[in-house]
Amino acid sequence: MPPLSPYARFARPLAWIILIAAALFGAGYWWQLGRPIPLPDSPTAKIACVSYAPFRLKGETPFDVNAFIPPERIEEDLKALSTRFDCVRTYSMGQGLGAVPDIAGRYGMKVLMGIWLGRDPVANEREIKLGIEAARRDHDSLRGIVVGNEVLLRGELPEKALAAYIRRVNDATDVPVTYADVWEFWQKHPRLAEATDYLTIHILPYWEDEPVSPERAVHHVADVYQRMKAEFPGKRIMIGETGWPSEGRTRRDASASLVNEARYLREFLNYAATVDMPYNVIEAFDQPWKRDLEGTVGGYWGIFDVDAKPKFAMTGPVVEEPRWAWAIAAGGIGAVIFLLAGAFGRRWHGVQGWLALLLSGFAVGTALAAHARLLLFACRNNIEWATGIGVGIVGLLTSLSLARAVASRLASPVNPAAVAPAPQERRRLGITWSDAFTPQRFFWMFVLTLYGILLVFNGRYRDFPIGLFALPCIGFFLLGLLRTREDVLMPLVEERLLAVWLVLLGAAVVVQEIGANVVSWGWLLLNLALAIPVLTAWKRARR
């Protein structure tokens, strides 16, 4: 019989601790999402101004040059918005948006009319022409004209050319004219203020280069606003965009959530009521098309969802996920499935095996519910849905096979090798695998490494799919932990290389988030859980 490893005496107790913790975490996570969170009430449900774009239905995008929103749709939207907002801000004149000032005027609303500028001089001229015509036609409905939005941020026009466009519009109308950009770009281009009647600055605490937590966000906005007033004395300053996303990845300690969006908006309105400050909130409706540009988070800045329903109330507690009980039910279903699967072909006896399957199934069910929730918010098309569902099924099957192996080891009071045969080398598709679990482990190590590379080198808009990767990572860690009496075979060289990369990539994500992102620590733990069994087997096999 192979000798016991030094940590063998702790393997089984630790495995039970991990199984129980995984099940409790699954239940606790969903209970937390379903708990009403008390927040400060807003002083009013009425908001001064809100960004409006009608591209909220499936397949609609302003990047479609042939897209056209009929006036009837716009009127329906503005009629509904007029009960909550005094003003709307638009961003372009084409695709039917030129009708906004006239329709808004019928419902007593003012418009911050946007003229979109970019690299294309022909498109710019068309926008300028439409904007000047609308300024003359719908003069009384306009509160201001925004000539260009974040053009300097995108690097699409130099300051001199942008200033020339602004002056052209300013000379053609007596409606106040401005330009809108992130506040730092006004600091970089202070002379641009000479061409405008007032400054429009964007303050989005979530998107700052150094993200601001939701608890400190409004304080940050107040500081920036006062700083800009001091740097541009005598110039009127408007906050042209401010808000918080309800879904998407966490950036350091800035968590995108429904509760945090409600928290931010309520606290901001409380602050705005104490100062003489024109402002505009981004945005009226969730915009699914923005997920192509900014990932999941881009589509969820709306006060209303895509069906024009308010996402939260302005008073009282807010619940992050009202459907949380379904996730607990998914855990129960997972437990039943794992118990049934464990009954077939089992070579063990005793309550410990059944308990291991019960805990595993519940934890897997709640994790898959988290994966499903991410897909619900993140998927943009059928391909992404098919990929997400397919990988989820693979994760379920992997977890099921791992749970059976873990249960057989925990059910055995003596030597797991007496219940399950010692691992043997197997040849499949011309590749020599260490044992039956190696192909699955290699697959998940490869996928996790690939996603880790994307997170490190292009992760600004990428979510952390914790629910999906928790399935194989925890399962393979438990299996490796319980293989204390079996012959240890050298892992594949590819697995050894991937294990090293997993540790480095997981640590790199935490470093990028300066340790402030709790989710990034969870991501590191999953990377370690998948890498450590391989690194440990590598070390033991070399002895």
C-alpha positions as CSV (number, residue, x, y, z in Angstrom):
1,M,0.0,0.0,0.0
2,P,1.4,3.4,-0.9
3,P,2.4,5.5,2.1
4,L,0.1,8.2,3.5
5,S,1.0,11.8,2.5
6,P,1.8,14.1,5.4
7,Y,-1.5,15.9,5.2
8,A,-3.6,12.8,4.8
9,R,-5.0,13.0,8.3
10,F,-6.5,16.4,7.5
11,A,-7.8,15.6,4.1
12,R,-11.2,14.1,5.0
13,P,-12.1,16.8,7.6
14,L,-11.0,19.5,5.3
15,A,-13.1,18.0,2.4
16,W,-16.2,18.0,4.6
17,I,-15.5,21.6,5.7
18,I,-15.3,22.7,2.0
19,L,-18.4,20.8,1.0
20,I,-20.5,22.3,3.9
21,A,-19.0,25.8,3.2
22,A,-19.8,25.6,-0.5
23,A,-23.5,24.6,0.2
24,L,-23.8,27.3,2.9
25,F,-22.2,29.9,0.7
26,G,-24.6,29.0,-2.1
27,A,-27.6,29.5,0.2
28,G,-26.2,32.6,1.8
29,Y,-25.3,34.3,-1.4
30,W,-28.8,34.0,-2.8
31,W,-30.4,34.9,0.6
32,Q,-28.3,38.1,0.6
33,L,-29.5,39.0,-2.9
34,G,-33.1,38.6,-1.8
35,R,-32.8,40.6,1.4
36,P,-34.4,44.1,1.4
37,I,-31.7,46.7,1.8
38,P,-32.7,49.9,3.6
39,L,-31.5,53.0,1.7
40,P,-32.1,56.7,2.2
41,D,-35.3,58.0,0.5
42,S,-35.1,60.4,-2.3
43,P,-36.6,63.9,-1.6
44,T,-38.6,63.5,-4.8
45,A,-39.4,61.1,-7.6
46,K,-39.0,64.0,-10.1
47,I,-35.7,64.4,-11.8
48,A,-34.4,67.5,-13.6
49,C,-33.1,65.9,-16.8
50,V,-32.3,62.4,-18.1
51,S,-30.4,61.1,-21.1
52,Y,-32.8,59.7,-23.7
53,A,-32.1,57.2,-26.5
54,P,-34.9,55.1,-27.9
55,F,-32.7,52.1,-29.0
56,R,-33.8,49.7,-26.4
57,L,-35.6,46.9,-28.4
58,K,-33.9,43.8,-29.6
59,G,-31.5,44.4,-32.5
60,E,-31.8,48.2,-32.3
61,T,-28.6,50.2,-32.4
62,P,-27.6,53.7,-33.4
63,F,-24.7,52.2,-35.4
64,D,-27.2,51.0,-37.9
65,V,-27.2,53.8,-40.5
66,N,-30.6,52.7,-41.7
67,A,-32.2,52.6,-38.3
68,F,-35.2,55.0,-37.9
69,I,-37.3,55.4,-34.8
70,P,-40.8,56.5,-35.8
71,P,-42.3,59.6,-34.1
72,E,-45.0,57.5,-32.5
73,R,-42.4,55.5,-30.6
74,I,-40.7,58.6,-29.4
75,E,-44.0,60.2,-28.4
76,E,-44.9,57.2,-26.4
77,D,-41.6,57.3,-24.6
78,L,-41.7,61.1,-23.9
79,K,-45.2,61.0,-22.7
80,A,-44.2,58.4,-20.1
81,L,-41.0,60.3,-19.2
82,S,-42.8,63.6,-18.7
83,T,-44.3,62.3,-15.5
84,R,-40.9,61.9,-13.9
85,F,-38.5,64.3,-15.8
86,D,-38.6,68.0,-16.7
87,C,-36.0,67.6,-19.5
88,V,-34.4,65.0,-21.8
89,R,-30.9,65.0,-23.3
90,T,-30.4,63.6,-26.8
91,Y,-27.1,62.7,-28.5
92,S,-27.7,63.0,-32.2
93,M,-30.1,64.4,-34.8
94,G,-30.4,61.5,-37.1
95,Q,-32.4,58.2,-37.1
96,G,-35.6,60.0,-36.1
97,L,-34.3,61.8,-33.1
98,G,-34.7,65.2,-34.8
99,A,-38.4,64.9,-33.8
100,V,-37.6,64.9,-30.0
101,P,-37.7,68.7,-29.4
102,D,-41.1,69.2,-31.1
103,I,-42.7,66.2,-29.3
104,A,-41.1,67.0,-25.9
105,G,-42.6,70.5,-26.2
106,R,-46.1,69.1,-26.4
107,Y,-45.6,67.5,-22.9
108,G,-44.0,70.6,-21.3
109,M,-40.5,69.2,-21.4
110,K,-37.3,70.9,-22.4
111,V,-34.5,69.3,-24.4
112,L,-30.7,69.4,-24.3
113,M,-30.4,68.7,-28.0
114,G,-27.3,66.7,-29.0
115,I,-25.3,67.1,-32.2
116,W,-23.1,64.0,-32.7
117,L,-19.6,64.6,-34.0
118,G,-17.0,62.1,-35.0
119,R,-14.2,61.4,-37.5
120,D,-16.5,61.6,-40.6
121,P,-16.7,65.2,-41.8
122,V,-19.6,64.5,-44.1
123,A,-21.6,63.0,-41.2
124,N,-20.6,66.0,-39.0
125,E,-21.9,68.5,-41.6
126,R,-25.2,66.6,-41.8
127,E,-25.6,66.7,-38.0
128,I,-24.7,70.4,-37.8
129,K,-27.2,71.3,-40.5
130,L,-30.0,69.3,-38.9
131,G,-29.1,70.8,-35.5
132,I,-29.3,74.4,-36.7
133,E,-32.6,73.8,-38.5
134,A,-34.1,72.3,-35.3
135,A,-32.8,75.1,-33.2
136,R,-34.6,77.6,-35.4
137,R,-37.8,75.4,-35.7
138,D,-38.1,74.3,-32.1
139,H,-36.4,77.2,-30.3
140,D,-38.8,77.3,-27.4
141,S,-38.4,73.6,-26.5
142,L,-34.6,73.8,-26.2
143,R,-32.7,74.3,-23.0
144,G,-29.4,74.0,-24.7
145,I,-27.5,72.5,-27.6
146,V,-24.7,70.0,-26.9
147,V,-22.2,70.1,-29.9
148,G,-20.3,66.9,-29.6
149,N,-20.2,64.3,-26.9
150,E,-16.8,62.9,-25.6
151,V,-15.2,63.6,-28.9
152,L,-11.9,64.4,-27.2
153,L,-12.1,61.3,-25.0
154,R,-12.5,59.1,-28.1
155,G,-9.7,61.0,-29.9
156,E,-11.9,61.6,-33.0
157,L,-11.4,65.3,-33.4
158,P,-8.6,67.8,-32.4
159,E,-9.5,70.7,-30.1
160,K,-9.2,73.3,-32.8
161,A,-11.7,71.5,-35.2
162,L,-14.1,70.8,-32.4
163,A,-14.1,74.5,-31.3
164,A,-14.8,75.5,-34.9
165,Y,-18.0,73.3,-35.0
166,I,-19.1,74.7,-31.6
167,R,-18.7,78.3,-32.8
168,R,-20.6,77.7,-36.0
169,V,-23.6,76.5,-34.1
170,N,-23.2,79.3,-31.5
171,D,-23.2,81.9,-34.2
172,A,-26.3,80.4,-35.9
173,T,-28.6,80.5,-32.9
174,D,-29.2,82.2,-29.6
175,V,-29.9,78.9,-27.8
176,P,-27.0,78.3,-25.2
177,V,-24.4,76.0,-26.7
178,T,-22.0,73.7,-24.9
179,Y,-19.8,70.7,-25.3
180,A,-19.9,67.5,-23.1
181,D,-17.0,65.4,-22.0
182,V,-15.5,63.7,-19.0
183,W,-14.4,66.3,-16.5
184,E,-10.7,65.6,-16.8
185,F,-10.8,66.5,-20.5
186,W,-12.0,70.0,-19.7
187,Q,-9.0,70.3,-17.5
188,K,-6.8,69.1,-20.4
189,H,-8.5,71.5,-22.9
190,P,-9.4,74.6,-20.8
191,R,-9.4,77.0,-23.8
192,L,-12.3,75.1,-25.3
193,A,-14.5,76.8,-22.7
194,E,-14.1,80.1,-24.7
195,A,-16.2,78.6,-27.5
196,T,-19.1,77.6,-25.2
197,D,-21.8,79.4,-23.3
198,Y,-21.3,76.9,-20.4
199,L,-19.5,73.7,-19.6
200,T,-21.1,70.3,-19.5
201,I,-19.0,67.8,-17.5
202,H,-19.5,64.0,-17.0
203,I,-18.9,62.6,-13.6
204,L,-19.3,58.8,-13.5
205,P,-17.7,57.5,-10.3
206,Y,-18.0,53.9,-11.5
207,W,-16.0,54.7,-14.6
208,E,-13.3,56.8,-13.0
209,D,-9.7,55.7,-13.7
210,E,-9.6,55.1,-10.0
211,P,-13.2,53.8,-9.4
212,V,-15.1,55.2,-6.4
213,S,-17.2,53.0,-4.2
214,P,-21.0,53.6,-4.1
215,E,-20.7,54.8,-0.5
216,R,-18.3,57.6,-1.4
217,A,-19.6,58.3,-4.9
218,V,-21.8,61.4,-4.3
219,H,-19.1,62.9,-2.1
220,H,-16.7,62.4,-5.1
221,V,-19.2,64.2,-7.4
222,A,-19.5,67.1,-5.0
223,D,-15.8,67.5,-4.8
224,V,-15.3,67.4,-8.6
225,Y,-18.1,69.9,-9.2
226,Q,-16.6,72.4,-6.7
227,R,-13.1,71.9,-8.1
228,M,-14.4,72.6,-11.7
229,K,-16.2,75.7,-10.5
230,A,-12.9,76.9,-9.0
231,E,-10.9,76.2,-12.2
232,F,-13.5,77.9,-14.5
233,P,-14.6,80.9,-12.5
234,G,-17.5,82.8,-13.9
235,K,-18.5,79.9,-16.2
236,R,-21.7,78.1,-15.6
237,I,-21.1,74.3,-15.2
238,M,-23.7,71.5,-15.7
239,I,-23.2,67.9,-14.8
240,G,-24.2,66.3,-18.2
241,E,-23.9,62.7,-17.2
242,T,-23.9,61.0,-13.8
243,G,-25.4,57.7,-12.7
244,W,-24.6,54.1,-11.7
245,P,-25.0,50.7,-13.5
246,S,-27.3,48.0,-12.1
247,E,-25.4,45.0,-13.6
248,G,-21.9,44.2,-14.7
249,R,-18.5,43.5,-13.4
250,T,-17.1,45.0,-10.1
251,R,-14.3,47.5,-10.6
252,R,-12.2,47.5,-7.5
253,D,-14.7,48.5,-4.8
254,A,-17.2,49.9,-7.3
255,S,-19.9,47.2,-7.5
256,A,-22.5,47.4,-10.3
257,S,-25.8,46.4,-8.8
258,L,-29.4,47.4,-8.6
259,V,-29.1,48.3,-4.9
260,N,-26.1,50.5,-5.7
261,E,-27.8,52.2,-8.6
262,A,-30.8,53.0,-6.3
263,R,-28.4,54.1,-3.5
264,Y,-26.5,56.4,-5.8
265,L,-29.4,58.1,-7.5
266,R,-31.2,58.7,-4.2
267,E,-28.2,60.1,-2.5
268,F,-27.3,62.2,-5.6
269,L,-30.9,63.7,-5.6
270,N,-30.5,64.5,-1.9
271,Y,-27.3,66.3,-2.7
272,A,-28.6,68.1,-5.8
273,A,-31.5,69.5,-3.7
274,T,-29.0,71.4,-1.5
275,V,-27.1,73.2,-4.3
276,D,-27.9,75.3,-7.3
277,M,-26.6,72.8,-9.9
278,P,-28.0,71.9,-13.3
279,Y,-27.7,68.2,-13.9
280,N,-28.6,65.3,-16.2
281,V,-28.8,61.7,-15.1
282,I,-27.7,58.9,-17.5
283,E,-30.1,57.4,-18.5
284,A,-33.8,56.9,-19.0
285,F,-33.9,53.3,-20.5
286,D,-31.4,50.4,-20.4
287,Q,-29.6,50.2,-23.7
288,P,-28.8,46.6,-24.8
289,W,-26.7,47.8,-27.8
290,K,-24.1,49.3,-25.4
291,R,-23.1,45.8,-24.3
292,D,-21.2,45.5,-27.6
293,L,-19.0,48.4,-26.6
294,E,-18.8,48.1,-22.8
295,G,-19.7,44.6,-21.9
296,T,-22.6,43.7,-19.6
297,V,-22.3,46.9,-17.6
298,G,-22.9,49.1,-20.7
299,G,-26.5,47.9,-21.1
300,Y,-27.7,48.7,-17.5
301,W,-27.5,52.4,-16.7
302,G,-31.2,53.0,-17.1
303,I,-33.7,54.1,-14.5
304,F,-36.2,52.1,-16.5
305,D,-35.6,48.7,-18.1
306,V,-36.0,47.9,-21.7
307,D,-39.7,47.4,-21.2
308,A,-40.0,50.9,-19.8
309,K,-40.7,49.6,-16.2
310,P,-38.9,51.4,-13.3
311,K,-36.1,49.2,-11.9
312,F,-36.5,50.5,-8.3
313,A,-38.6,52.8,-6.2
314,M,-37.3,56.1,-4.9
315,T,-38.3,55.3,-1.4
316,G,-38.1,52.3,0.9
317,P,-35.9,49.2,0.8
318,V,-34.5,47.8,-2.4
319,V,-34.2,44.1,-3.2
320,E,-31.3,43.1,-5.6
321,E,-32.9,39.8,-6.8
322,P,-36.6,39.2,-6.1
323,R,-36.3,35.8,-7.8
324,W,-33.7,34.5,-5.3
325,A,-36.0,31.7,-4.0
326,W,-35.7,30.1,-7.5
327,A,-32.0,29.7,-7.0
328,I,-32.5,27.9,-3.7
329,A,-35.0,25.7,-5.5
330,A,-32.3,25.0,-8.1
331,G,-30.0,23.9,-5.3
332,G,-32.7,21.5,-4.1
333,I,-33.1,20.1,-7.6
334,G,-29.4,19.7,-7.9
335,A,-29.3,17.8,-4.7
336,V,-32.0,15.4,-5.9
337,I,-30.2,14.9,-9.3
338,F,-26.9,14.1,-7.6
339,L,-28.5,11.7,-5.1
340,L,-30.2,9.8,-8.0
341,A,-27.0,9.8,-10.1
342,G,-25.0,8.5,-7.1
343,A,-27.3,5.5,-6.7
344,F,-26.2,4.0,-10.0
345,G,-23.2,1.7,-10.0
346,R,-22.0,2.8,-6.5
347,R,-19.4,0.7,-4.8
348,W,-19.7,2.3,-1.4
349,H,-22.1,2.2,1.5
350,G,-23.0,4.5,4.4
351,V,-24.6,7.8,5.0
352,Q,-21.4,9.8,4.5
353,G,-21.5,9.2,0.7
354,W,-25.2,10.3,0.5
355,L,-24.4,13.4,2.5
356,A,-21.5,14.3,0.3
357,L,-23.7,14.0,-2.8
358,L,-26.5,16.1,-1.1
359,L,-24.1,18.9,-0.3
360,S,-22.4,18.8,-3.7
361,G,-25.7,18.8,-5.6
362,F,-27.1,21.8,-3.6
363,A,-23.9,23.8,-4.1
364,V,-23.8,23.0,-7.8
365,G,-27.4,23.9,-8.3
366,T,-26.9,27.4,-6.7
367,A,-23.8,27.9,-8.6
368,L,-25.5,27.1,-11.9
369,A,-28.3,29.5,-10.9
370,A,-25.6,32.2,-10.6
371,H,-24.3,31.2,-14.0
372,A,-27.8,31.4,-15.5
373,R,-28.3,34.9,-14.0
374,L,-25.1,36.1,-15.6
375,L,-26.2,34.7,-19.0
376,L,-29.6,36.5,-18.6
377,F,-27.9,39.9,-18.3
378,A,-24.8,39.3,-20.4
379,C,-25.8,37.3,-23.5
380,R,-26.4,39.5,-26.6
381,N,-27.2,36.9,-29.3
382,N,-28.1,33.2,-29.8
383,I,-24.4,32.2,-30.2
384,E,-23.6,33.6,-26.8
385,W,-26.6,31.9,-25.3
386,A,-25.7,28.6,-26.9
387,T,-22.1,28.8,-25.7
388,G,-23.1,29.8,-22.2
389,I,-25.7,27.0,-21.9
390,G,-23.3,24.4,-23.5
391,V,-20.4,25.2,-21.1
392,G,-22.9,25.2,-18.2
393,I,-24.0,21.7,-19.2
394,V,-20.4,20.5,-19.4
395,G,-19.8,22.0,-16.0
396,L,-22.8,20.1,-14.6
397,L,-21.6,16.8,-16.0
398,T,-18.0,17.4,-14.8
399,S,-19.3,18.2,-11.3
400,L,-21.6,15.1,-11.3
401,S,-18.7,12.8,-12.1
402,L,-16.4,14.5,-9.6
403,A,-19.1,14.3,-6.9
404,R,-19.5,10.6,-7.4
405,A,-15.8,10.1,-6.9
406,V,-15.6,12.4,-3.9
407,A,-18.6,10.6,-2.3
408,S,-17.0,7.2,-2.8
409,R,-13.8,8.4,-1.0
410,L,-15.7,10.1,1.9
411,A,-17.9,7.1,2.4
412,S,-14.9,4.7,2.7
413,P,-13.6,4.5,6.3
414,V,-10.2,3.2,5.4
415,N,-8.6,3.2,1.9
416,P,-10.4,4.9,-1.0
417,A,-8.2,2.8,-3.3
418,A,-10.2,-0.2,-2.1
419,V,-13.3,1.4,-3.4
420,A,-12.1,3.1,-6.5
421,P,-9.3,1.5,-8.6
422,A,-5.9,3.2,-8.5
423,P,-5.5,5.6,-11.4
424,Q,-4.1,4.2,-14.5
425,E,-2.8,5.7,-17.7
426,R,-5.3,5.7,-20.5
427,R,-4.8,6.4,-24.1
428,R,-7.5,8.4,-26.0
429,L,-7.2,10.1,-29.3
430,G,-3.5,9.5,-29.3
431,I,-3.0,11.3,-26.0
432,T,-1.9,9.5,-22.8
433,W,-4.0,10.7,-19.9
434,S,-3.0,10.1,-16.3
435,D,-6.5,8.8,-15.4
436,A,-10.2,9.1,-16.3
437,F,-10.5,12.6,-14.9
438,T,-7.5,14.1,-16.7
439,P,-9.3,15.0,-20.0
440,Q,-11.9,17.0,-18.0
441,R,-9.3,18.6,-15.8
442,F,-7.2,19.6,-18.8
443,F,-10.3,21.1,-20.6
444,W,-11.2,23.3,-17.6
445,M,-7.6,24.3,-17.0
446,F,-7.3,25.4,-20.6
447,V,-10.6,27.3,-20.6
448,L,-9.8,29.0,-17.2
449,T,-6.3,30.0,-18.4
450,L,-7.7,31.4,-21.6
451,Y,-10.3,33.5,-19.8
452,G,-7.7,34.6,-17.3
453,I,-5.5,35.9,-20.1
454,L,-8.5,37.9,-21.4
455,L,-9.2,39.3,-17.9
456,V,-5.6,40.4,-17.4
457,F,-4.9,41.9,-20.8
458,N,-8.4,43.1,-21.9
459,G,-10.6,42.8,-18.8
460,R,-12.1,46.3,-18.5
461,Y,-15.5,45.1,-19.8
462,R,-15.4,41.4,-18.9
463,D,-17.5,39.8,-16.2
464,F,-16.2,37.3,-13.6
465,P,-18.0,34.0,-14.3
466,I,-17.6,32.7,-10.8
467,G,-20.6,30.5,-10.8
468,L,-19.5,28.6,-13.8
469,F,-15.9,28.0,-12.8
470,A,-16.7,27.2,-9.2
471,L,-18.1,23.8,-10.4
472,P,-14.9,22.2,-11.7
473,C,-12.4,24.1,-9.6
474,I,-13.8,23.1,-6.2
475,G,-14.6,19.6,-7.5
476,F,-11.0,18.9,-8.7
477,F,-9.6,20.4,-5.5
478,L,-11.7,18.0,-3.4
479,L,-10.7,15.1,-5.6
480,G,-7.0,16.0,-5.3
481,L,-7.3,16.4,-1.6
482,L,-8.8,13.0,-1.1
483,R,-6.3,11.1,-3.2
484,T,-4.0,10.6,-0.3
485,R,-3.4,6.8,-0.5
486,E,-3.3,6.3,-4.2
487,D,-0.3,6.1,-6.5
488,V,0.6,9.6,-7.7
489,L,1.2,9.9,-11.4
490,M,3.0,12.8,-13.0
491,P,0.5,15.3,-14.5
492,L,0.8,16.1,-18.1
493,V,3.5,18.7,-19.0
494,E,0.7,20.8,-20.4
495,E,-1.2,20.7,-17.1
496,R,1.9,21.7,-15.2
497,L,2.4,24.7,-17.5
498,L,-1.3,25.7,-17.2
499,A,-1.2,25.3,-13.4
500,V,1.7,27.8,-13.2
501,W,-0.1,30.2,-15.5
502,L,-3.3,29.9,-13.4
503,V,-1.6,31.0,-10.3
504,L,0.1,34.0,-12.0
505,L,-3.0,35.1,-13.9
506,G,-5.2,34.9,-10.8
507,A,-2.7,36.9,-8.8
508,A,-2.4,39.5,-11.6
509,V,-6.2,40.1,-11.5
510,V,-6.0,40.8,-7.8
511,V,-3.1,43.2,-8.3
512,Q,-4.9,45.0,-11.1
513,E,-7.8,45.5,-8.8
514,I,-5.3,46.7,-6.0
515,G,-6.9,44.1,-3.7
516,A,-10.1,46.1,-3.3
517,N,-12.3,43.9,-5.5
518,V,-13.7,41.0,-3.3
519,V,-14.7,39.2,-6.5
520,S,-11.1,39.2,-7.8
521,W,-10.1,37.4,-4.6
522,G,-12.7,34.8,-5.3
523,W,-11.4,34.4,-8.8
524,L,-7.9,33.9,-7.4
525,L,-9.1,31.2,-5.1
526,L,-10.7,29.3,-8.0
527,N,-7.5,29.5,-9.9
528,L,-5.6,28.1,-7.0
529,A,-8.2,25.4,-6.4
530,L,-7.6,24.1,-9.9
531,A,-3.8,24.6,-10.0
532,I,-2.8,23.3,-6.5
533,P,-3.7,19.6,-7.0
534,V,-1.6,19.6,-10.2
535,L,1.3,21.4,-8.6
536,T,1.1,19.1,-5.5
537,A,1.0,15.9,-7.7
538,W,3.9,17.2,-9.7
539,K,5.9,17.7,-6.5
540,R,5.0,14.3,-5.0
541,A,5.7,12.4,-8.3
542,R,9.2,13.8,-8.5
543,R,10.1,12.3,-5.1
